[in-house]
Amino acid sequence: GQNIDQPTEMTATEGAIVQINCTYQTSGFNGLFWYQQHAGEAPTFLSYNVLDGLEEKGRFSSFLSRSKGYSYLLLKELQMKDSASYLCAVASGGSYIPTFGRGTSLIVHP
Amino acid sequence: KAGVTQTPRYLIKTRGQQVTLSCSPISGHRSVSWYQQTPGQGLQFLFEYFSETQRNKGNFPGRFSGRQFSNSRSEMNVSTLELGDSALYLCASSLDRGSMREQYFGPGTRLTVT
């Protein structure tokens, strides 16, 4: 099985930077995904990492260290609309079907 | 291009009943996956269909089943409903198998079992 851990809740100030961590234990790693989910809405894809390093996409960046079983999602220049749940998901064991963490609820305040 | 659509959006059923949920993928997408989302367990994979065949199945009892039609539309069925089946059921489509980076979720069906 897999074990995926991420903080339950985080708060941050508008305009600031926040880092959401995700640790996982798995075998046959096939990639790590980050999704954003606003309350009452469907998850939307943010990023995919399969190799170590940092992937930057606008205000969002995602980092992966396979040897440490560790990833983070970095959100810069926070906006109120970034208040949402952020889901970390890992695909492994020869399958590309992701196993999701419980999600981190991010609250951005003025 | 229209997104993934799911019907119905909300549903209330009684314990012991059965329910069928429908998902229409994005036009041209051939892979459809189903997920269950609850506050306690988070988002959990149910099954994936491609070319009318179930390709992967998550760790759910046999009461949960599904199928896919030749036009890629998919349905999932839950028989003998239990209170614990109350959840948001999400469908996601992608162009092909292994296209997790291009997986798009529908708005979900909120099922309440009383």
Interface residues (C-beta under 8 A of the other chain):
Chain A: G31 F33 E41 A42 P43 T44 F45 Y48 L87 A89 A91 S95 Y96 I97 P98 T99 F100 G101 R102 G103
Chain B: V4 S33 G42 L43 Q44 F45 E48 N56 G58 L90 R97 G98 M100 R101 E102 Q103 Y104 F105 G106 P107 G108
